[in-house]
Amino acid sequence: MHTSPARIEALEPHQVFVFGSNASGMHGGGAARIAQERFGAVWGEGHGLHGQSYAIDTMSGMSVMAEEAATFLAFAAAHPELEFLVTEIGCGIAGFTPEQVAPLLRGAGDNVLLPARFAAVLDAD
C-alpha cells in the first residue's frame, strides 16, 4: 500500500489534500489551516471538495466521521483521475487514535494514499 507523505507541502495538479474539519468549516488550525492557506479549502465549508482539498468532519463524533469517510471513499472511487493524500484525520484536535479512524477508510482504492500509521493498522488486521 502506498502511503501519503508525513508532511504535505505542495500538490501536483491531480492531487487532493484530505483533512479533518469541523462541521462549520472554521479552518483555524492544523491540517485544516494548511488546507485553507495552500490548497483551496473554503472558510465555512466543512465537507467535501474545495479547490485541491477535501474536508471530512472529524469534530461531530465518530458516527458522523464514519458517514463522512464513507462519502469520501465513494467520491474517490468516482474520481480515479485524482489522487487523494489523506492526513491523519481525527487524530489531532478531535482526539481519536489511528486504531479508531483507520478502519473507517478500509477498502480505499488505489488512488487514496493513507498515512503510514493508518496503513499499519489496516495491514495488521
ABEGO torsion letter per residue (X at the ends): XBBBBABBABBBAABBBBBBBBAAGBBABEAAAAAAAAAGBBBGBABEBBEABBBBBAAAEAAAAAAAAAAAAAAAAABAABBBBBBBBGABAAGBBAAAAAAAABGBBAABBBBAAAAAAAAAX
